Amino acid sequence: MGRRLTGVNPNPTPAGDRPIRGLPLDIGRRFGSFSRSRLGWVLVVLLFVFGFLGYDWFRLSSLASFRYSGQGWKFPTRVYADWLELRVGMPLESSTLREALDWARYRRATGKPYAPGQYRVSGSIFEIYLRPFLYPDRAEPGSRTMVEIRDGLVTSIGNGFTETTPRGLLRIDPQLLAEFSDTERERRSYMPLSAIPRHVALAAVASEDRRFFRHMGLDLLGIGRATARNVVAGSVVEGGSTISQQLAKNVFLSRKRTFTRKLHEALLAVMIELRYSKEQILEFYLNQIYLGQRGTWSVCGIEEGALYYFNKHATELTLGEGALLAGIIPAPNKLSPYRDADLAIARRNEVLEDMVACGFISRAESQRARKAQLRFAPNPTPTTRAPYFVDYVREVLSKDISESDLSTRGLLVFTTLDPRVEEAAERCVREGAREADARSPVGGAGRDPAQAALLAIEPQNGAIRAMVGGRDYRESPFNRAVESRRQPGSAFKPFVYVAALDTPFSGRRPPLTAATLLDDVPDSFPTPFGLWAPRNYENGYYGRVTAARALARSLNVATVRLEFLVGVPKVTQMARALGIQSKLREVASLALGTSEVTPLELTTAYATLANGGVMVKPNAARAVLDRGGSLIWTSRRETRRVVRPETAYLATTLLQGPVLYGTAASIRSGYGFTRPAAGKTGTTDDENDAWFVGYTPDLVAGVWVGCDRNRRLGLTGTQAAVPIWARFMEIAHRGKPVRDFQAPPGVIDVWIDADTGLRAGADCVHVMRESFIPTTEPRQVCTAYHAPAWSDSLRPDSTGVVPDLGPGDNAPGETKEPGVSPDEKAPDGATPDGTVPDGTAPDSKEQAPPGL
């Protein structure tokens, strides 16, 4: 048996684990072994590094994504007007095509166009070199096209300038209206490297990173060379950062100059080189670089730089222009040709020399580029065109697209606006509001000037072609065309008459028609609040009148009488069906327009009548594409038939009366707009609001004039709104063929006596043609001569219109047949039963002396 040794530890500590003399014995327990601590820290550091690198790699992966909008890589949303589309056989004036090309920044060439964005006119032939452009439904690659226009018609469209091949359609790229951005306001358009001229890309390489194609993100030789030059110069004259480093800094890092940021920049540059090809890196760089300041907008990317300095697209840049843009990259504002043209040209020459040294161009090419004259573009601060309309488009889109996406994703928004029509609308509104202030008999224009709003809609598709919400957006961005609710006055009356004209289909007997006689005499009407006694303008009354004349002359009492025959609820239902959405008070005064509506609602309702009873919801935007060209939003066309086509046509026929011989007759006699048109004036009792809403078969336009603070304007719709409407519609219809309203099946036209409402006879002195549903037309023929019942019509009517008879004009009741021109007389002879043969009746309504 062994002996037990005293003083010996039965479990000795290994020599390597023995505590160091002088240290506490429990230090290992307290802090653990040194080897385990070191391994833990290494793992922590590695985890941190890999996490850091993984995060950076993830960010780099998103660099090429069309959804990415990080720091230094934001794209404003572009909002475009509607494009001009040409097809063979369509009516088009040469001046309209030239105007569209000029608005789209096409340059007129003296010789044959040799680059995209140029055109030449030779007689009736247009030679156009189209730019590449992405439309919602197709892509235009950029091609040579030829268009011939003769006698106001497009006679041929072909591809090529010499041996042309037929082409189905041609589109002129649309005008840019505005850009949506965030607070940084970076103006950038993405261009693929394949679309950027080779000499432009190589100019940037020669200037900024001549060893770009030979390094992996860091250029040690370049850093050494730049350091040496800076030491010799005594200042920073050359940077050592590669293109990859600049891209990393501008896209992902802050502007602070610290050692850690520079280290991070170098690391990111290497990772960028590992993640992307040289071509991709160069493409990112050329689209990201900052090239100057245009007002509050930062000019970013080679495309915007080309537009800013030379008013041309990047695809059209020459060698000298590309070298200048590359030369100003280090300090765009300091080297800007708008600040110091000589310094900018000196930098261009330096870049050309760098390109020669790199072997990118020859010495001869450099010399030719030096001699080429540079034409810098005049560059006013970018302004938003059609600002009221653009605000409305943004409001519509924001319901489906987030504000962040609208500001930074580089979306393409295609709208329905016609820039030519919009320009006319803005000018007419501006001039009309000034005229209203000048003509107003009431003071106070200085404190509360007259405002005006105009809205134009194509009735067939609901496309908003023009929208003006006030006389000056800079003074007041409030959009009165959409947001202002005002009493429409007599402009609401057509809804009473439409409801009445629909009665033949509801079984009412007798049905109400244009020939229905109404008593226009002072009267009181029962209401839940007691008797109500409406009155006509200046208390002028006309006795028994036809419904057609009551609407044309805007007679209040006769209209209220018709409202009671139809029923107030029926009038409300009809107004809502046609497009009125505001709350309507079902009271007797509803017929006279005492419930507030917006110009957009009222114009939409009239558009429904112009479209044959089919209501089309107005739309301002057609489609939205993302930066990759994918369709992400399209307008939902909402249509529904709300009244029968026969009723809509009867209403249109009735609404031609105010334009031909009623409260809006000055449209023809005073302003020369002679196309078939229908519409109605409106004036509120206190003369605070003046309206005219009218339409042709092609376009509906609503005009409101008034004051924001409800100051009394003192003008009627005839005096304030009609002039704006007439001038605008004259311009908007230029170059368009004249079209008449087309009657649907099941409607007949009958000549009636304007005074009695009976079927016109041979001896009637005042006749007019009205439309009826078969079996509802008047059967009794007026055979005897009688004095006109409207002999007092020289008095002001309900909107204050006084006939302005010129030399040779005849008032009703005089010996010369009034209201029927020699070419438009009703037939003299009657059939044996006393009726007039309708088929020979001229195609016009009642005519009155000018000014009525």
BAGU-276703 format. One record per residue (C-alpha): x, z, y; residue in one letter. Coordinates in steps of 0.25 Angstrom, whole numbers, plus 5000, padded with zeros to 4 digits. Layout:
XZYa ...
REM end
This chain:
500050005000m 500549975014g 500750075024r 499950075036r 500850065048l 500550145060t 500550085074g 500349945069v 499149865073n 498449815060p 497849695068n 499049645076p 498849545087t 499449415086p 500649395094a 500049285102g 498849365106d 499549495110r 499349535124p 500449525134i 501049655137r 500549715150g 499149645150l 497949715146p 497649715131l 496149665132d 496549545141i 496249455130g 494849515128r 494549505142r 494949365145f 495049295132g 496249215127s 497049125136f 496849005127s 495349015126r 495249025141s 496048905143r 495248825133l 493948865140g 494448825154w 494948695148v 493548665142l 492848705155v 493748615163v 493548505154l 492048525154l 492048525169f 492848395169v 492048325159f 490748365166g 491348325179f 491748185174l 490448175166g 489648195179y 490548095186d 490347995175w 488848005175f 488947975190r 489747855188l 488847805178s 487747815188s 488547735198l 488047605193a 486547645191s 485547585200f 484947725201r 486147795206y 486147825221s 487147935222g 488147965234q 488647835240g 487847745231w 486447735238k 485647615240f 484547605250p 483247545245t 482947405251r 481547365256v 481347215257y 480247135263a 479447035255d 480246905252w 479846765256l 479446685243e 479346535244l 478646445234r 478446295235v 477146265242g 477046395250m 476846385265p 478146425272l 478646385286e 480146355287s 480246465298s 479746575289t 480846545278l 481946545289r 481446675294e 481446735280a 482846685278l 483346745291d 482646875288w 483346885274a 484646865281r 484946725276y 485946645284r 485646505289r 486746415285a 487146285291t 487546215278g 487046235264k 486946385261p 488146425252y 487846575250a 486646665248p 485946705260g 486046565267q 485046455270y 484946325277r 483746245283v 483746095283s 482446045288g 481446085278s 482446135268i 482946275266f 484246295258e 484246445255i 485346515247y 484646635242l 485246775240r 485146855227p 484046945228f 483247035219l 481747025219y 480747115212p 480447005202d 481646915202r 483046905207a 483546795216e 484946765212p 485346695225g 485146545224s 485146415233r 483746375236t 483046265244m 481646275251v 480946165258e 479846195268i 478946075273r 477646095282d 477646245280g 477646235264l 478846265254v 478946125248t 480146155238s 481046265233i 482246235225g 483546295220n 484846235225g 485146165238f 485446025232t 484845995218e 483646095219t 482846145208t 481346195210p 481246345213r 479946425211g 480046515222l 481046565233l 481246705239r 481946745252i 482546885250d 481746985258p 482047055271q 482647195270l 481647285277l 482247425275a 483147515267e 482747655261f 483947755260s 484347895260d 484947965272t 486347905269e 485747765272r 486747685264e 486447535265r 486847475252r 486547355243s 487047345229y 487847215226m 488347185212p 489847145211l 489447005206s 488646975219a 489847025228i 490746915232p 492146925224r 492946925237h 492147035243v 492347125231a 493847095230l 493947115245a 493547265243a 494547275231v 495647225239a 495347315251s 495047445244e 495647445230d 496547325227r 496947375213r 495447405210f 495547315197f 496847385192r 496547535193h 495647635186m 495047695198g 496347755204l 497447665211d 498647755212l 499447635218l 498347615228g 498347755232i 499947755233g 499847625242r 498747685251a 499547815252t 500747735257a 500047655267r 499347775273n 500647845274v 501347735281v 500147715290a 499947855293g 498447845291s 497447805280v 497547655280v 497247635265e 496447715254g 496947735240g 495547745234s 495147645224t 493747575224i 493347665212s 493747795220q 493047745233q 491747715224l 491847855218a 492047925231k 490947855238n 489947865227v 490148005221f 491048085230l 490948155244s 491748115256r 492648245256k 494148215255r 494548315245t 495548315233f 494448345223t 493648235228r 494748135228k 495048175213l 493648165210h 493648025216e 494847985208a 494148035195l 492847955198l 493647835201a 494247835187v 492847865181m 492247745189i 493347655183e 493047705169l 491547685171r 491447555178y 492047415178s 492847375190k 491747275194e 490747385194q 491647475202i 491847365213l 490347335213e 490047485215f 491047495226y 490647375234l 489247425234n 489547565238q 490547545250i 490247595264y 490347475274l 489847525287g 488647585295q 487447505299r 486647605308g 486247725299t 486547645287w 487847645279s 488247505274v 488647515260c 489047405250g 489547265251i 488147205252e 487747295264e 489147275271g 488947125270a 487547135276l 488047225287y 489247155292y 488947015289f 487447005287n 487646935273k 487546985259h 488847025251a 488646895242t 488946815255e 490146885260l 491446795263t 492846845260l 493046885274g 491846965275e 492047035261g 493447065266a 492947135279l 491947215271l 493047265261a 493947295273g 493047395280i 492747475267i 493747585271p 493147615285a 491847525287p 491447585301n 492847575306k 493147435301l 491747385304s 491747245311p 490647295320y 491647405325r 492947325325d 492847185320a 494347155321d 494747275313l 493647235302a 494247095302i 495647155301a 495247235289r 494647105283r 495947035284n 496647155277e 495647145265v 495946995264l 497447025263e 497147125253d 496347025245m 497446925246v 498447025241a 497547065229c 497446915226g 495946915228f 495946795238i 497046695243s 497746695256r 496946575260a 495646645257e 496046765265s 496446675277q 495046605277r 494346735276a 495146785288r 494746665296k 493246675293a 492446725304q 491646855301l 490246865306r 489747005307f 488247025307a 487547095318p 487047225312n 485947305319p 485547435312t 484647415300p 483247425304t 482047445294t 481047325295r 479647345294a 479847495295p 478347545294y 478247455281f 479547505275v 479147645277d 477847615270y 478547545258v 479447675257r 478147765257e 477547675246v 478747675237l 479047825239s 477847845230k 478547785218d 480047795221i 480747915226s 481347925239e 482747945233s 482647815226d 482047745238l 483247785246s 484447765237t 484147675225r 484347545231g 482947495228l 482347365233l 480947365239v 480247245240f 479047245250t 477847155254t 478247155269l 478347015276d 479447035286p 478946915295r 477546975295v 478047115297e 478847075309e 477647005315a 476847135313a 477847225319e 477947135332r 476447115333c 476247265332v 477247305342r 476747205352e 475247235349g 475547385351a 476247355365r 475047275369e 474047375365a 474747475374d 474747375385a 473247335384r 472747475381s 471847525393p 472247665389v 473547735394g 474447815385g 475347705379a 476547775383g 476147905375r 475447845363d 475747695362p 474947595354a 475347585340q 474947475330a 475047445315a 474947325307l 474847295292l 474847165285a 474447145271i 474247025261e 472847045256p 473146975242q 474247075238n 474247185247g 475647155252a 475947225266i 476647115274r 476747195287a 476647335291m 476847395305v 476547535307g 476747545322g 477347475334r 478747535333d 479347605320y 480447675327r 479447745337e 478447785326s 478647755311p 477247805308f 476647685300n 475247665306r 474947555297a 474947645285v 474747795290e 473947785302s 472447815300r 471547765312r 470147725313q 469947575311p 468747565320g 468047425317s 469047385308a 468347465297f 467047385299k 467347275289p 467147385278f 465747395282v 465547245282y 466247235268v 465347335262a 464147265268a 464547125263l 464747185249d 463247225248t 462747095242p 463547135229f 462947275230s 461447235229g 461147275243r 459947195249r 460047125258p 461547115257p 462347135270l 463047005275t 463746945287a 462446905292a 461747035291t 461147075304l 461547205310l 460947275322d 462047305332d 461247395342v 461447535346p 461047625335d 461247765328s 461547785314f 461247915306p 462447985300t 462548125294p 463048175308f 461848115315g 461547985322l 462747895325w 462747785336a 463947695335p 464147595346r 464747465348n 465947435357y 465547455372e 464047465367n 463947315364g 462847285354y 462347145348y 461047165342g 460847105328r 462147045323v 462646995310t 463647085302a 464646975304a 464546985319r 464547135318a 465847145312l 466547035320a 466047095333r 466347235327s 464947295331l 464947445327n 463447465326v 463147345318a 464347385308t 463747525307v 462347475304r 463047395293l 463747515288e 462447585286f 461847465279l 463047475269v 463247625268g 464447705273v 464947735259p 464947585256k 465847565268v 466747675264t 466847625250q 467147485254m 468247525264a 468947605253r 468847495243a 469447395253l 470647495255g 470347605265i 470947735259q 470747835271s 469647925271k 468347865276l 467247945283r 465947895278e 465247905291v 464447805299a 465647775308s 466447735296l 466047585299a 466747595313l 468047635307g 468047785310t 468847825298s 470347815299e 471147715290v 472547655290t 472947515294p 473447495280l 472047535274e 471247445283l 472147325281t 472147345266t 470547345267a 470547215275y 471547155265a 470547185254t 469547095261l 470546995263a 470946995248n 469546965244g 469147115241g 470347145232v 471047265238m 472647265236v 473347385239k 474347355250p 475847355245n 477147355253a 478147355242a 478247255231r 479347305222a 480547395221v 481847365213l 482947465210d 484447425213r 484547365200g 483347265202g 482347335193s 480947345198l 480547495200i 479347485208w 478247385211t 476947395219s 475747415211r 474747315216r 473347375217e 472147285219t 470747295216r 469447225221r 468647305230v 467647205235v 467047075230r 467746955235p 466446905241e 466347035250t 467747025254a 467646875259y 466346905266l 467047025273a 468246925277t 467246825282t 466546935290l 467946985296l 468246845301q 467246865311g 468046965320p 469146865320v 468346745323l 467346795333y 467446945334g 468347055338t 469546985333a 469346845338a 470546855347s 471346835334i 471046685335r 470646665350s 471746755356g 472946755346y 472746625338g 472646675324f 471646575318t 471846595303r 470646645296p 470646795298a 469746915296a 469847055302g 469247165310k 469547235323t 469447385324g 469447485336t 469047635336t 468047695346d 469147755354d 470047635354e 471147705348n 471347615336d 471247455336a 471347375323w 471247245318f 471347215303v 471247065299g 471646965288y 471846825284t 471846775269p 473346805269d 473646935277l 472847065282v 473347135294a 472847265300g 473247305314v 473047445321w 473347485335v 473247615341g 473947745346c 474547855337d 473947965346r 472547905346n 472747865360r 471647765364r 472147625364l 470947565371g 471047435364l 470147375353t 470647315340g 470447175346t 471347205357q 472447285350a 472447255336a 472047105335v 473247055343p 474247115334i 473447065322w 473346925327a 474746905331r 475246965318f 474446875309m 474746755316e 476246775313i 476046825299a 475246705295h 476246605301r 476646495291g 475446535282k 474346435278p 473046465284v 472046525274r 470546555275d 469846665267f 469346615254q 467946645250a 467646695236p 466646635227p 465246685230g 465346675245v 464646575254i 464846545269d 463546535278v 463346505293w 462546605299i 462046625313d 462946725320a 461746795328d 460646805318t 461346805304g 460446695299l 460946575293r 461446475304a 460546365308g 460846235316a 460546305329d 461246435328c 462246445340v 463146545333h 463546535318v 464546595309m 464946575295r 464846695286e 465046725271s 463946775261f 463746805247i 462746695242p 461246735244t 461646835255t 461846735266e 460746725276p 459646625272r 458846615285q 459346505294v 459346525309c 458646395314t 458246425329a 459146435341y 459346575346h 460246645356a 461446715351p 461146865348a 462646895353w 462446835367s 463046975372d 464346955364s 465146935376l 465147085377r 466247165370p 466047185355d 466247315348s 467847305349t 467847265364g 468047115362v 467547035374v 467446875372p 468446805379d 467846665382l 468746565386g 468446435393p 467446355385g 467046465376d 465546495375n 464846625373a 463746635363p 462446585368g 463046475377e 462646325375t 463946295367k 463846335353e 464646465353p 465546505341g 465546365334v 466646275338s 466446125337p 467146115324d 466446235318e 464946215321k 463946255311a 463146135305p 462146075315d 461146035305g 460346125295a 459846095282t 458346075280p 458146225277d 458846255290g 460146305283t 461546265287v 462446195277p 463546305275d 464446205268g 464746135281t 464946255289a 466346265296p 467346365290d 467346465301s 466546585306k 465846605319e 466746565331q 466546635345a 467246615358p 468646665359p 468846815361g 467546855354l 
REM end
